[in-house]
Every structure is written in structure tokens, then in C-alpha cells.
Amino acid sequence: MADTRAQLRSTTVVLGGMGLLAAALTACSSSHPDKRCVDRDSYNVAKGYHVVSDKNCKPGSSGGAYYYGGKKKGSWVRSGSFTPPRKSGSGSGSSGDDDNHSVHRGGFGSGHGSSGG
């Protein structure tokens, strides 16, 4: 009986540790995992943009631009955007494309709630 409890505790510790590891890896991942360097001049109606090496998107290079999202097929990507996605949770509203249609929700310490009664 004691061996069973010890084994359950060790399994719980291992599984809990794996969850922490997964959370840490997710937090450390790239903020734009679907960012690809493409040749801006390579647009094809059927295929989209041709994906090229990241060195073509470095400052001082010409022709390359980062393309966000989209669907990649082979060395082509389409249905994305050259505009990077907004960071979620920033709440600053200073990106320039905010046209006063944002939703503000209260939270702990936000000062935007009302108490029940």
C-alpha cells in the first residue's frame, strides 16, 4: 500500500513537472511563429508569395519582406498579411489602427467594475 502511494506521488511530480516544462517552452516560443520571409515581387495569383531565406529580410536587403500567417504549400505562402498581428493582452490601443471600437473589460484592480448588491 505504501509503495502504491509513493508511486502515485512520483507520477504526480513527473506529470506536474512536464506541465511546467510545456508552459515554459510555450512562453519562450517566438511571438510570431508563422512569420516567413517572402520575395515581395514574386506574387502569383494561384500560389501567393515565394518563401525565401530570412537573410533577404534583414535591414539593407532588398526584395524581401516578412509575411505573417497564411497557408504554406511547398515554397509558397498565401492568404496572410504583411502586417504583423497585434500583441494580445497589451491593452494599450496605441497601434494606430484602433478606431475606438475596442472592448474594455474589468479585472482585478482595474477600477472599471461595479460591486454587486
Beta strands, then each sheet from edge to edge (+ up, - down):
strand 1: 35-44
strand 2: 48-51
strand 3: 64-73
strand 4: 76-81
sheet 1: 1+ 2- 4+ 3- 1+
end
